[in-house]
Amino acid sequence: MEIASDKANEAKQVTSKKGGLKTMPFIIANEILEKVAGYGLLPNMIFYLIRKYHFNAASGANVLFLWSATSNFTPVLGAFISDSFLGRFRTIGFTSVISLLGMILLWLTALLRDARPPPCDPRSKPCEFPTSAQLLFLYSSFSIMSIGAGGIRSCSIAFGADQIDNPDNPRNGRILRTFFNWYYASVGVSIMIAVTVIVVIQNSYGWVIGFGVPAGLMFISVVSFFLGSSLYVKVKADKSLFTGLAQTAVAAWKKRHLELPSTDHDAIYYHRKGSKVTTPSAQLRFLNKACLFNNPEKDLDSDGLAIDPWRLCTVKQVEVLKALIRVLPIWSTGIVIGVTISQNSFPALQANTLDRRILFGISIPAASFGVFGLLTLTLWIGIYDRIIVPLASRLTNRPHGLTFKERMGIGLLISSVAMFVSAAVEHKRRTEAIREGFAENPNGVLKMSAKWIVPQHCLIGLAEAFNAIGQINFYYSKFPKSMASIAVALLTLGMAVGNLVASLIVTILDHLSKSSRDGTWLSTNVNKGHYDYYYWILGGLSVINFFYYLACAWAYEGGEERKVWDEDELEDDQKSHRGSPMIIRA
């Protein structure tokens, strides 16, 4: 016992030397540079596809929606690989290199003349469409970058939280919430740089340099991350995480005919020795059969482990699956706001027709107006964390001001308002374009100021600040630390489904409206289209989604406190101690 205690103390001392604020420069530098590089490619991409690959507006937007969907879906796979096999450190390292390769490939599409169809003027003759080989080359770069983003975006924020998370600290919850807020703010700043500086470089120096700079930044990102390797706390991958979820479902099904006892106590449920989770909760009670002993003498081996883990699971396995199932209805409400947040291509085409001299006569690139949303998001996070939370805490006795569910709901409501504002402004813009005689000239610049479209971007940024951060905090409070990457991946998965829904909406509206008297609502000539109708539809869907959220939030049982799970084990490059698995495995 003394030897074991000494080893545990030695491991604790080694671990205490790692992590902390000294790791933040390396982690945040990796994330910021990846965001600048990755997001710097997206705003202007609709113009690259239209002008260099001869896409129309609807098909180009669909390609970008699908690229965004893939980039938001791969974090689920990245979280699975991270939490179950590689660990967050290795996953971030490998996928950073993959992301760099994808950016190099995209840079080659601009550098190599044969990678694109020949240039043409669509006003004089029909343009040649790209060949299958050219499209494969382009789509391959998008796909490889999406794979890389999957590992980085699913693990980076959780990896940062690993460095400062200390359950023994009574202020740990407050520290983590502050970390989440400021981490998200730093990401917002990096994306602001991406949609301004990178876009200006592309507009001023062309696509070769415009794509080459992000690739160079991504290279620096990879180097900076690996430089801090010896300082990181590295949470051990739980290799039975997803297996445990499957085992729980199978075990509950196999024992579906068993009757649950009228009273619950830990003597009749299987749990790991020393576990803090010994009795299952009353919610989703049918799953409790998975951890219910049928015959302890036959169910356990001589070491007290389950002989058949596909028939008998630990209480913790059951509670983890319950936690995941219970958040799914609230998670699904993030899909529609994912549609509204991902509106990048069409607003850029609209801004291209307006007088973009906003500040001191300086013309802002059409693809850079998203910076107003990001600026709103970043400023609001600082105001909320430093002013509103302390004030609300004194008034409501809540340590973090608004509850997570309140923040999510407010975000959904604001996103609805943003779409209605977008529709009203677009109606005015189109009317002005026709009045000034630009109905057939989408490249003409109106007298109408681009300041009109700033409020809709600010509202979208504010909606994201409320909803996205609320979601991250909410999921993180409901899952064990070993599932932190899964918790964050739920947010990006909602965005991915939102991107797919956005693509579906565009496809349906484009198809149905082509037969109308004025042609498709989503015309490449934005002055002939009816993008205002498109925004009205998104606004209506957002209102319906808000009321759906109210029902889901009301039905969800549980407070804001973080659930107590078993402690996660740590791994170091210099391992002096290795504990037993967190979940019983075969």
Buried (B, 14 or more C-beta within 10 A) or exposed (E): EEEEEEEEEEBEEBBEEBBEEEBBEBBBBBBBBBBBBBBBBBBBBBBBBBEBBBBBBBBBBBBBBBBBBBBBBBBBBBBBBBBBBBBBBBBBBBBBBBBBBBBBBBBBBBEEEEBBBEEEEEEEEEBEEBEEEBBEBBBBBBBBBBBBBBBBBBBBBBBBBBBBBBEEEEEBBBBBBBBBBBBBBBBBBBBBBBBBBBBBBBBEEEBBEBBBBBBBBBBBBBEBBBEBEEBBBBBBBBBBBBBBBEBBBBBBEBBEEEEBEEEBEEEBBBBBEEBEBBBBBEBBEEBBBBBBBEEEEEBBEEEEBBEEBBBBBBBBBBBBBBBBBBBEBBBBBBBBBBBBBBBBBBBBBBBBBBBBEBEEEEEBBBBBBBBBBBBBBBBBBEEBBEEEBEEBBEEEEBEBBBBBBBBBBBBBBBBBBBBBBBBBBBBEBBEBBEEBEBBEBBEBBBEBEBBBBBBBBBBBBBBBBBBBBBBBBBBBBBBBBBBBBBBBBBBBBBBBBBBBBBBEBBBEBBEEBEEEEEBBBBBBBBBBBBBBBBBBBBBBBBBEBBEBBBEBBEEBEBEBEBBEBBEBBBBBEEEBBEEEBBBBBE
